[in-house]
């Protein structure tokens, strides 16, 4: 099997829209959650969100392209451009061997909402000619492929909150199997809209806290739901020899991927955590042996069911070794970025290996007895992990886990 490495990173997040700022703020425990001010939230129960700040799409596309792109696609293009520049891979790989695996859990919800309002208020002739290409969830991948001339496999996955973890994992398998030499993998989301917030609130998923420091509380017994986030994450995955030959900087090696389904419920995880445990176990089986500390970036949404179920899953997969893991949920700072979460958290996992430091789970003040692992509470920790995993668990019972190993030298 061919080896696969990470050679480029890009991110647009509520705690920073470039990798250095993003990482610095995570280690400092900066909370990216604040008042929900994207629209008038006076009648809404949810009052906080993790919104991207100071984003300028014109840094990554011209004004005409920006007007024809939903915000999720703009975030996607920004993260992709960052990752490609970081990797130096542009024009260094054959177009037919360069792929794009970039998804969204929801797609162009802003465009959908705007155009439906036009239809209802002004009639069908006022609906934009760009409505469909702006709204459909595959368009971020398509636009990225067009920008970089990537003519290899292009696969937009939609598996709710597991979307971009599946993208990274499937890209890993595609390169390892020889279908491509490099793939730009990730996900994007921009669903902080009136209909998005109302929908998630009414299915009892969102935190109703008004204080940003009391809102996203993974593994804390006070937790009451997740906080909606937004943004994008992108990773350039590349076949090892291809990367080595062109002198690319290598962040880490991706070594394992697990993908399962609970087949249990539309929104709730299976109480035993069996499906999530199998996804983690599959990633570990592909990875093989490892030495040294292990970091796990948990899905860790801060919902009552997820956190205790995920804790059970981690214990089932790791057995006695679970008590030695370093586990954290960066959703305590970024909120839940939905289809973008997995890619952003994969980036966190890779950087933890490179930088020798583990980001914290902030605002973890009252540990839940049913969540009894080391969640790196409130302060980052300097530990040189040798293996890092990232888990994502989506509505519909979708479970995904990816594993990375530290590259020596």
N, C-alpha and C positions, 0 to 999 in steps of 0.2 A: 504494500500500500504506500502511496506517495504521502509525504509529510506536508502539513499545511501550517503556515505561520501567519501572524498578523503584522502587516507592514504600514498601516495607516489608520488614523482615528479622526473622527469629527463629531461634534456634538452641538446641539442647540437645546438649552435646558433652562429651567427656572432659576438655576444658581450659576449660570454662566453660559455664554454662547460661543466660547472657544475653549479648547481642551485645557490650557494652562489655568485659566480663571475657574473653570468648572472644577478641576481637581483641587485647586487651592481652597475653594469655598467648601467643598465636601470635607476636606481634612479639618477645616476650622469649625465645622458643624454649623455652617450658615443655613438658616431656614429660608427656603425659597417660597414659602407659603405666605400669602397676604390676603387682604380684603379682595373679594370678588368684585372687580370694577370694569370688566369687559363689557358689561351691559348693566342696566338697572335691575339689581337683584332684590329690590324691596319686597316683592311678594314671594321670594324663594326662601325655603328653609335653609339651604346651604349658603353660607355667607363668606366662605373663604375658598381660594383656589391657588394652585401653583402655576402662575402665568409667566411666560417668557417676557422679559423686559428688554426694551431698547433694541428690538430686532429690526434690521433694515435689509429687506430682500434685494435692494439695488446693489448691494455689495457682491451679489452672486448672480444676478440676472438683470437684463435691461428692463425699462419700465413697461414696455409692451408685453414682454414675457410675464412679468409680475402680475399685470392686470388679467392675464389669461390663466392664472394659476391660483388655486385655492391655497389657503395658508398652510395646510399640511404639506402640500407640494413645495411651497417655498422653504419651509423648514427642512424638508428632505433634500432639496438641492443645496442648501447651505451646508448641511452636515456632509453631504457627498463631496462637495467641492473641497471642503477642509480635509477630508480623508484622502482624496486623490492627491492634493498638493502635499500633504504630509508624507505620503508614501513615495512620491516621485514616479508613480507608475504610468502617468499619462504618456502615451506614444511609446511606452516601453514593453508593451505586450501586444501580440497580434490581435486585431479586432475580433476575429472569429473565436479567439480563446479567452476573451474578456467578457464576463457576465455581470448581471445586476440582479440581485435578490433583495428587493426592497418592498416592504409591505406597509399596510395600515389597518388597524382594527376596524375603523369606521369609514375612512375616506373623507370626501369633501363635504362635511356636515354644514360648514358655514355657507358654502355655495348652495347646497340643497335647501337650507332654510331661507336664504335670500330669494332664490328663484321661485319657490313655492309661494312666498308672500307676494311677489310680483304677479304670479298667475292668479291668485285669489283677488288681488286688489285692482289689477289693470288688464287682465286677460291674457290669453296664450301668446299673442303676438309680441308681448313684452318680455317673454322669457329669453334669456341670452342664448345666442347660437353656440356659445362655449359652455353651456350648462353641463352637458354630458361629459365632455373631456375634462372639465374642471372637477366634477364630482366623483367620477369613478375611481376606485381605490388603487387601480393599477397604474394610474397616470404618473405618480411620482417615479416609479421604476422606469416607465417609458421615457419620461423627460430626462432622467439621469443617463439612460442609455444613449439617447440622442446627443446629449451634451458631450459625452466622452467617446462616442463612436463604438460603443460596446455591442458587438454583433453576436456574442455568444449566448448562452442560456440566460433568459430573463424571466424570473419567477416571482411575482407578487403574491405573497401568502397572506391570508386573513384568518387568524386563529385567536381573535380577541386579544387578551392581554399577553398571550404567548407568541404573538405574531413575529416579532423581530428576533426572539430567541430561536424560533423555528427557521427563520431566514438564515441566521448565522450557521445553525446546525446543518441545514440542507446544503448551504454553500460549501461548508466543510466537506460533506460527503461527496458533493459533485466534483470538487477539485481532487480529492483523494482518489476518486474513481477514474479520473482522467478526462472528464468532460470539459474542463476549463483549466487555464493556468492561473487565473486571478478572477475574483468575484468581489464586487462592492456590495456588501450586505448590510441591511439595517431596517429601520422602520421610522415612521413619522405619524404624528397625531396632532390635530387641532380641533378638539370637540368641546371647548369651553364656550358653549353657545346656550341660549335660553332653552332650546329643546333638549340639548345634551344634558345639561344640569338638571332639568326637570325630570328627564327620563331616569337618570341614575338615582336621583333622590327618591323617586316614587317606587323604585324597586329595592329600596332600603339599603342601598350600597354606600351612600356618602356620609361622611362625618357632618354633624350639624353644629359642631363647636364654632364659636365666634372668635375665640382667641387662636391665632395661628400656632402658638406653642402648645395648644391643647387639642390640635386637630388631627394630625397624622401621628399615631402613637403605636407603631408596630411592637408587638410582644408585651405591651403594657396592659395591665388589667383594666385600665380606664378606656381602652380603645372602643370606638363606636362606629367606625367606617373609614373609607379611604377619602383622600382629597384629590380632586381632579387636577391633573397636570397636563402638560403639552410639550411639544418639541420634537426632536429627532436625534437619532444616533446612527453613525455609519462606521463600518470597519472594512478595510481592504484586507481580504484573505488571499494568500498567494502560495503557490506550490514552493516548497522550500528551496529546491535547486534553482528554480527560476529567480527567486528573490536573491539568493546567494550570488548567482551569476551576475546580476546587475548591481550588486553592492548595496542592496536595500538595507535600511535599518530594520531589525526584527524586534518587535515588542515581546512576543510570546508565541508559543506553539499551541494550536488548538488540537486537543487530543481525544475528545470524547463528546458524544451527543446522544441524548435519550429523548424519545418522543412517544407519549402514551395518551390514552384517553380514559377518564373515569367511567364513562358510559353510565352516569348516575343521575345527573340533574342539570337543568338548564343553567343555573347560576351557582348553586352550592357545591363545594367540593365534597367528594366522598369522605365521610367522617373518619374512616380508618387511615386516609392518606396513602392507600396502597398504590394508586396510579402514579402519584408524584414520587413515591419511593422507588417504583420501577424505573421511572425516567432518570432519576439520580443514579440508580444502580447500573443502568445501561451506559451512561456516560462514564462511570467509573470502570466498568468492564472494558470499554474501548481504550481507556487511558492506560490500564495496566498498573504496574507497580509505581510507587512514588515514595520519596523520602521527605521528611521535614513537615513543617506546619501547613495546614490547609485552611484557606479562606473560602467561605461560602456567602455570596451575595444572595440573600433570600428574596423571595417574592414579597413577603412581609408587607402586606397591604394595610394592616391596622384594622381589618374587619374581625369581628369576634370569632368566626369560624376559621378563616384562612390561617391565622397565626398558630393556633394550637394544632390544626391539622398538618400544617407544614412542619411544625416541630416534630410531630409523630413520624412524618415521612422521612425527615433527616435521620432520626434515630433508627428507623427501620433499615435505611440504606447503609448507614455507617456502623451500626451496632455499638460496641463499646467505645469505638473511636470518636463517636459523636461528642462526647464530653470534652474532647480536646480541640474541637473545631473552633475557629473564629468566625462567627456569623454576624452579619449586620444587614439592616435594611436601609438603603439610601433613599427609599421612598419617604422616610421621615423628614427628608430635606427637599426632595424634588416633587413630592406628591406622586400620584400614580399616573404615569405618562402613557398608559394604555398600550396601544400598538407600538409605541416607541420605547417602552420601558425596558424590554429585554436587551435591545442593542445598547442603550445607555448603560445598563447594568453590566453588560459584557465588557464595555469599555472600563468601567470601574474595576472589574475583576482583573483585567489585563494590567491596568495601571498599578493596582495593589501589588502585583508580582514584580513589576518594573521598579517601583519606587520604594518597596519595602515598608509600606505603611498601610494600615487598615482603616478605612473611614468608619465613623461611629454610627450607631443608631441613636439619634438625638431625642431628647425629651422622654427617655425611658426612666421614669422615676419610681413607678410602682410595678415591679415585675409580676407577671401572672404566674402562679405556681405551676400551671399547665404548660408554660413556656419557660423551660428551665435549662437552656443552653447558654453559652457565652455569647451575648449579642453585642459585645463591644459598646457598652452604654456610654453615651454622652461625650466621650473624647476618643479621638483617633489613637491608634496604638502602633508603635514601631515594631513590626514583626516581619521578617523576611519569609513570606509564604513561598512554598515550592509548587503548590497546586492551588488553583482557584476555580470554583464552580459558580455558575449563575443559574437560578431556577426561575421559571415563569409558569404561572397556573392561571388559565383563562376560563371565562364563561364557556359553557358547553363541555367542561371537563377536560380541556386541552392542557396537557402537561409537557413541559420541555425543560431540558437541562443541558448546558454546555460546559465543558471542562477545558482549562488551559494550564499548560506547564510553563514554568519559568525557563527562559533560555539562558544558559550560562555563557559568560564572556561577551 
